[in-house]
Amino acid sequence: MFQPEYPITTTRLLLRPFTADDLPGLHDIYSRPDVVRYLYTEPHTIDQTRELLAAWYDSTRLAAQGDTLRCAVLRRDTGRLIGEVMLRWVSAEHQQGEIGFVFHPDHHGMGFAAEASRELLRIAFAELGLHRVVGRCDARNTASSGLLERLGMRREALLVENEFVKGEWCDELNLAILAREWGSAREA
């Protein structure tokens, strides 16, 4: 079992569990059409965001396969909620995980998502001892796939028209990194 000591700090960010006080900031993110464009949902109403937030309250540790560690990402300089990151323990037997992230567009292009995601990869490999971590995104989401590549992940699969989302068939891009690759990338 992995239970982080919160808050998790990086150079510019704090990662911590979600609280009820995060509702306005989280809604500001998930109510935007440009944010949910490549996600499975439409822009959220305030009630949908409240339900989402409530579902995330217990995502604070990784005790067993299938658990998800989900963190609010706040800027250390302002204390503002700017996004969320998650690490899912996909398989204990195969030592595999998955990372994901969603950030407010006002904070794109500043390296915040990369900084938070690097910390999740550190947790995945150094704390959990995972062998492999994947990242998945809609193939049209070049910002997310580019970030995953900058994290050291390699493109492994393009799943053509594998899901019917929001009235259209969508392609999914799968990227991954192994523990030994992560270690080499950190040393470089």
N, C-alpha and C positions, 0 to 999 in steps of 0.2 A: 504494500500500500504506500502511496505517495500523498502526503499532506503538506503542501507548501507552507512556509512561514510567510504570512502576509504582513504588509504588502511586499510583493516581489518588485524590486527596483532595478531599473536599468539606468543608463546615463541620463535620459530625459523623461522617463516614464515610470508610472506606478501601475502595477497590475494587481488587482484585488477582486474579491467576490463582489457580485452585484448586490445592491441594497435598494430598498424602496425609493430612496432619494435619487436614484439614477433614472427614474421614469422620464422626466422631461428631456434629459440628454439622449437617452436611448430612443425615445420617440422622435426626436429631431433627426436621428439617423434613419430609422426604419420607416418613417412616413414619406421619405423622398423617393420618387419614381426612379431617379438616376442611381440610387443606392440599390434598390431591389431589382433592377433591370435583369440581372443575371442570376437572381435567386429564385426560389420556388414560389414565393409569395408576391402578392401585390403590395402596394404601400399600406402600412398598418394604420388602423384607427387607434386612438388612445387606448381603448379597451383591449385591442389585440396586442399592443405593446405591453400593457399591464400583465396580460396572460403570459406572454413570452418571458417577461422579467420574473414573474413568479415561478415559472418552470426552471429558471436558471439559479435560483437561490441555493439549491443544494449541490450545484456543480462545482464543488470546491476542493475535491480530492479525487484521486484515482485509486480505488480499492480493488476493483475487479474488471475483467474484460467487459467492454461495453460502456464503462463509465466515461464521462466527459468532464474535463477540467475547463471551465469557461471563466474568463476574466474580463472585467471592465478595464479599459485602458485609459488612463488619465495622464495628461501632461503634468509633469512635476512643477513647472514654472507657473501654471495657471490653475491647476486642480481641475481643469475642464475634462469631462468625459469626451473622448474623441473616437472611440471605437471599442471593438470586442475581439478577443482571440479565443480559440479553443484548441484543445488537444484531446483527441479521443483515443482510448486504448482499444484498438480494434481486435487484436488477437494476443492472448497470453502465450499460447502454444507457439505461434510463429513470431512473437515479439514485434508486433506491428502496431503502428499508430497512424493518426491522420491529424493534420493541422488545418485550420481555417481562420479567416479573419474578415471583418467588415469594419470600415472606417468612414467617418464623415468626410465628404469631398473637400471641405475647407482645409483638411489636413493631409490631403493626398500630395505626393511628390516631395515630401519632407523627410522621408525615411522612417517615419514612426511605425508603420506596419512592419517594415523589415526588422526594426529594433525589437518590437514585441515578439515577432515570429521567431527571431533568432533565440530569444530566451526560451520559447516553447520547445524549440529543437534541442537546446541545452538540457532542459528538463527531460525530454523524451530519451535522449541518449545517455546523459551523465547520471540522472537520478533514477529513471525507470529501467535503464539498461535495454532499451528497445534496439532491435536490429535494423528496422526499416520504418520510415515515415513517408506517407504519401500526402499529396495535396491535389485536390480536384477542383476544376472550374469549367464553366461554360467556355467552349473553345473560342467564342467571340470576345471573351473578357481578357483582352491583351494586357491590361494593367495587372490583373491577378496572376496570369501565367508568367508575365515578366518578373514579378516579384518572386514567385516560386523559383524561377531560374536563377535570380540573383542570390537566393538563399543557398544555391548549390544543387538544387534539384534538377534532374534530367527528365526530359519528356520521354515517357514510356509508351503511351497509348493515346490514340485518338479514337474514341468510340463514336462512330458515325450514327447520327439520329437514334441514339439509345434511350432518350427520354422525351416524352411529350409534355412540354411545360408551357403554360400560358397560351395554349392554342397552336403551338408549333413544335415540330420535331427539332431537337437540339443536339448538337454534338458536345461531347464531354472530353476534356483534356485531362490526362492523368500524368502527374509528375511524381518523382520519388527521390529519396536520398537514403543511403545506407549509413550506419554508424561510422564505418571506417572512412567513408567519403566526407562525412561531417567533420571528423577529426582532422583529416587532411586539409580541408577547406579552412578550418580554424587556424591551423599552423601556417598556412600560406599568407 
